[in-house]
Amino acid sequence: MRQHLQNLALVVGALVLSAAAAEGIARWQDEQPLFAMPLVSGSLAVKAVSPQDLPLAQGVSRSWFATSPPPLANRGMPPAEWQRAIDAYRSTPPAPTSYGRLLPDDMFRAWNAMFAAEPCRHPLLAGMPSHRLYLFDPANGTDRPIYRYMPNVTTPAGLVTNAIGWRGPPLRHKKPGTIRIVFVGASTTAEAHETPYSYPELLGHWLGLWAAAHGLDLDFQSLNAGREGMTSTDVAAIVRDEVAPMRPDLVVYYEGANQFDLSSIARGAEGGLKGRTTLPVEPPSWLATLARYSEIAVRLRAALTLIDDSGNGREPAKPDYTIEWPPGLDEADPDLRHPSLPVSLTTILRDLDDMRATLRGVGAELAVSSFVWLVHDGMVVDPLRGRFIWENLNRAYWPWRYRDMERLALFQNRVFEKYARQRGVPFIDVARDMPRDPELFGDAIHTTATGVRVRAWVVLQQLVPIMEDRLKRGAWPSGSTEEHWPTFAPRAVDLVCKPEP
């Protein structure tokens, strides 16, 4: 009997060691930290990039590309209560609602009290597994933005916030010689919470190196006011209530996906809009959870979903529909005053004008960026490594064809560029210089940790000439140390919802 137990222990030990070795090799291949829990990125697609292949502005050293900011001094341990909430979520995930599925991070946000209204009647918030809801009272009395990150916290997913609930290191007060740049947008600005650095954090680090290399006594502050799920109307409210009080010198807008809806110009697609909300083979929920912590599970999850019509990585058949271009709208040279600009651009331009007016009132500038999409007609991705790109394009953006998404993405950036030119604001053409290598993307719009670094580098090269111009003209630094931190005190309410009679 003893011999049998020893043999069993030997076999189990060998299996455990083999699994650990396999996990280590997989993490090494995907440039994951060996002991990261959870993983830095949920995508297989991570690669090393040489700065030799990327743009370079005069006065910038390629050696900076591989350098990173210091570890966040404000990173702490998530509250034990929040970890228990995560466990409750995993045991009984909430059902999808008209707002979509409640996600784990939603439990650790301060929701706009006007948006929440009667939480037990709210289609999204009523199903909060933690039964604890955090609220804030909006300064503007409206339901935008719909939420803020909680201030001075570290969430279970790894998000670290400062005193005003923005992602990143502790805030520094303005002093003479401060140049403050604030980046606004949605998830592609906030980045995945597990990612070590958002692109504004990398930019702030490199801008400091640029100042030191040129002997300039400047304090560059690169702040991230982005948060996932925001529309341009949310961002306009954030600029008004949170960004303007910080008295920035420049605010950079980067967003182009959350209002990217072709339904206003697509005819005959109505029946297909909800025709494919799940994949033909859906991995079990426990495997999706495990994939946050194991690269082996990531590979297994991707491999299981290959048993369908996406096994070759090609675009699947889509419902037949036609694009009806708005009458009188020149696609090559759009009139920005046209009342029916597609993909919500009429609304977005109105919100950009609101942001510009708000910032002009505090002596700040707005810059507009083009938006990067990884989609083109005939695109084929690796069935395994590009699995999340394929899922994103053919589930989140179903039933739109790749060629139509590419067409409208190009048009959207054409509109952004013309808007910047007509309004006399800086235009940062990220889409022009960002490599479209699928291994830099987690899906069609979000980048991996390496992709975040590449996109930050692309932005840096185009920011440098803007900075040099403002410094030469004496516009920056302004010399003013006026500021007002938009701090807030979230309030917690117990959410005890009784079933409807």
Backbone hydrogen bonds, N-H to C=O, Kabsch-Sander energy under -0.5 kcal/mol:
donor,donor_aa,acceptor,acceptor_aa,energy
5,L,1,M,-2.2
6,Q,2,R,-2.2
7,N,3,Q,-2.4
8,L,4,H,-2.5
9,A,5,L,-2.6
10,L,6,Q,-2.2
11,V,7,N,-2.5
12,V,8,L,-2.9
13,G,9,A,-2.8
14,A,10,L,-2.4
15,L,11,V,-2.4
16,V,12,V,-2.6
17,L,13,G,-2.6
18,S,14,A,-2.5
19,A,15,L,-2.6
20,A,16,V,-2.6
21,A,17,L,-2.5
22,A,18,S,-2.6
23,E,19,A,-2.7
24,G,20,A,-2.4
25,I,21,A,-2.5
26,A,22,A,-2.5
27,R,23,E,-2.4
28,W,24,G,-2.2
29,Q,25,I,-2.5
30,D,26,A,-1.8
31,E,28,W,-1.1
32,Q,27,R,-3.1
36,A,33,P,-1.3
39,L,292,R,-3.5
46,V,44,L,-1.6
53,D,50,S,-1.7
54,L,51,P,-1.7
60,V,57,A,-1.8
64,W,61,S,-1.6
65,F,62,R,-1.3
66,A,63,S,-0.6
67,T,64,W,-1.9
75,R,72,L,-1.2
82,W,79,P,-0.7
83,Q,79,P,-1.5
84,R,80,A,-2.0
85,A,81,E,-1.7
86,I,82,W,-2.0
87,D,83,Q,-2.0
88,A,84,R,-2.2
89,Y,85,A,-2.2
90,R,86,I,-2.4
91,S,87,D,-1.8
92,T,88,A,-1.9
97,T,100,G,-1.7
100,G,97,T,-1.8
106,D,103,L,-1.4
107,M,104,P,-1.7
108,F,105,D,-1.6
109,R,106,D,-1.0
110,A,148,R,-2.8
111,W,109,R,-0.8
111,W,134,Y,-3.1
112,N,146,I,-2.8
113,A,136,F,-2.7
116,A,112,N,-2.9
117,A,113,A,-2.0
121,R,118,E,-2.4
122,H,118,E,-0.6
122,H,119,P,-1.1
126,A,122,H,-1.8
127,G,124,L,-0.8
128,M,125,L,-1.7
131,H,128,M,-1.5
133,L,493,V,-2.8
134,Y,109,R,-0.6
135,L,491,R,-2.6
136,F,111,W,-2.2
141,G,138,P,-0.9
148,R,110,A,-2.6
149,Y,165,G,-0.6
150,M,108,F,-0.8
152,N,162,N,-2.4
155,T,159,L,-2.3
158,G,155,T,-1.7
161,T,153,V,-2.4
162,N,166,W,-2.1
165,G,162,N,-1.7
167,R,224,N,-0.7
168,G,160,V,-2.4
178,T,175,K,-1.7
179,I,219,D,-2.3
181,I,179,I,-0.6
181,I,221,Q,-3.2
182,V,250,L,-2.5
183,F,223,L,-2.9
184,V,252,V,-2.8
186,A,254,Y,-0.7
189,T,186,A,-1.8
190,A,186,A,-2.7
191,E,187,S,-2.7
195,T,192,A,-1.5
202,L,198,S,-1.8
203,L,199,Y,-2.3
204,G,200,P,-2.5
205,H,201,E,-1.8
206,W,202,L,-2.4
207,L,203,L,-2.9
208,G,204,G,-1.6
209,L,205,H,-1.6
210,W,206,W,-2.4
211,A,207,L,-2.4
212,A,208,G,-2.3
213,A,209,L,-2.5
214,H,210,W,-1.2
215,G,212,A,-1.4
216,L,211,A,-2.9
217,D,215,G,-0.5
218,L,216,L,-1.8
219,D,177,G,-2.7
220,F,218,L,-0.7
221,Q,179,I,-2.8
221,Q,219,D,-0.5
222,S,220,F,-0.6
223,L,181,I,-2.9
223,L,221,Q,-0.7
224,N,167,R,-0.7
225,A,183,F,-2.6
225,A,223,L,-0.7
227,R,185,G,-1.3
230,M,227,R,-1.1
235,V,231,T,-2.4
236,A,232,S,-2.4
237,A,233,T,-1.6
238,I,234,D,-2.3
239,V,235,V,-2.8
240,R,236,A,-2.0
241,D,237,A,-2.9
242,E,238,I,-2.6
243,V,238,I,-2.2
244,A,239,V,-2.9
246,M,243,V,-1.6
247,R,244,A,-2.0
249,D,180,R,-3.1
250,L,180,R,-1.6
251,V,365,E,-2.1
252,V,182,V,-2.5
253,Y,251,V,-0.5
253,Y,367,A,-2.8
254,Y,184,V,-2.0
254,Y,252,V,-0.5
260,F,257,A,-1.6
261,D,259,Q,-1.8
264,S,261,D,-0.5
265,I,262,L,-1.9
266,A,262,L,-0.9
267,R,265,I,-0.6
267,R,322,T,-3.3
272,G,269,A,-1.4
273,L,269,A,-0.8
273,L,270,E,-0.9
275,G,272,G,-1.3
282,E,280,P,-0.5
287,L,284,P,-0.8
288,A,284,P,-1.6
289,T,285,S,-2.2
290,L,286,W,-2.3
291,A,287,L,-1.9
292,R,289,T,-1.6
293,Y,290,L,-2.0
294,S,290,L,-1.3
298,V,294,S,-1.6
299,R,295,E,-2.0
300,L,296,I,-2.3
301,R,297,A,-2.8
302,A,298,V,-2.1
303,A,299,R,-2.5
304,L,300,L,-2.4
305,T,301,R,-1.4
306,L,303,A,-1.4
307,I,304,L,-1.2
308,D,306,L,-2.1
311,G,308,D,-1.3
313,G,310,S,-2.5
322,T,267,R,-2.5
324,E,265,I,-3.2
324,E,322,T,-0.6
325,W,323,I,-0.7
329,L,326,P,-1.8
330,D,328,G,-0.6
331,E,329,L,-0.7
336,L,334,P,-0.7
338,H,335,D,-2.0
341,L,338,H,-0.7
343,V,261,D,-0.6
345,L,342,P,-1.9
346,T,341,L,-0.8
348,I,344,S,-2.3
349,L,345,L,-2.7
350,R,346,T,-1.6
351,D,347,T,-2.3
352,L,348,I,-2.5
353,D,349,L,-2.2
354,D,350,R,-1.8
355,M,351,D,-2.4
356,R,352,L,-2.6
357,A,353,D,-2.4
358,T,354,D,-2.4
359,L,355,M,-2.7
360,R,356,R,-2.4
361,G,357,A,-1.5
362,V,359,L,-1.4
363,G,360,R,-1.3
364,A,359,L,-2.9
365,E,249,D,-1.8
367,A,251,V,-3.1
368,V,426,P,-2.3
369,S,253,Y,-2.1
370,S,428,I,-2.0
373,W,371,F,-0.5
374,L,444,A,-2.5
375,V,373,W,-0.9
379,M,376,H,-2.0
381,V,313,G,-2.0
386,G,382,D,-2.2
387,R,384,L,-1.3
390,W,386,G,-2.2
391,E,387,R,-2.6
392,N,388,F,-2.2
393,L,389,I,-2.3
394,N,390,W,-2.0
395,R,391,E,-0.9
395,R,392,N,-0.5
396,A,391,E,-0.6
396,A,392,N,-0.6
397,Y,392,N,-1.1
398,W,395,R,-1.0
400,W,397,Y,-2.0
405,M,401,R,-2.3
406,E,402,Y,-2.8
407,R,403,R,-1.9
408,L,404,D,-2.4
409,A,405,M,-2.4
410,L,406,E,-2.3
411,F,407,R,-2.0
412,Q,408,L,-2.7
413,N,409,A,-2.0
414,R,410,L,-1.9
415,V,411,F,-2.3
416,F,412,Q,-2.4
417,E,413,N,-2.5
418,K,414,R,-2.2
419,Y,415,V,-2.8
420,A,416,F,-2.4
421,R,417,E,-2.2
422,Q,418,K,-2.9
423,R,419,Y,-2.6
424,G,420,A,-1.0
425,V,420,A,-2.1
428,I,368,V,-2.4
429,D,427,F,-0.7
430,V,428,I,-1.8
433,D,429,D,-1.0
434,M,430,V,-1.9
440,L,437,D,-2.7
441,F,438,P,-1.6
442,G,446,H,-2.3
443,D,446,H,-1.6
448,T,440,L,-1.7
452,V,448,T,-2.8
453,R,449,A,-1.5
454,V,450,T,-2.2
455,R,451,G,-2.7
456,A,452,V,-2.4
457,W,453,R,-2.1
458,V,454,V,-2.3
459,V,455,R,-2.2
460,L,456,A,-2.4
461,Q,457,W,-1.9
462,Q,458,V,-1.0
463,L,459,V,-1.8
464,V,460,L,-2.1
466,I,462,Q,-0.7
467,M,463,L,-2.7
468,E,464,V,-2.8
469,D,465,P,-2.1
470,R,466,I,-2.2
471,L,467,M,-2.8
472,K,468,E,-2.3
473,R,469,D,-2.0
474,G,470,R,-0.6
474,G,471,L,-0.6
475,A,470,R,-1.8
476,W,470,R,-1.4
484,H,245,P,-2.6
487,T,485,W,-2.2
491,R,135,L,-2.5
493,V,133,L,-2.9
495,L,131,H,-2.7
496,V,494,D,-0.9
497,C,495,L,-0.7
498,K,496,V,-0.6
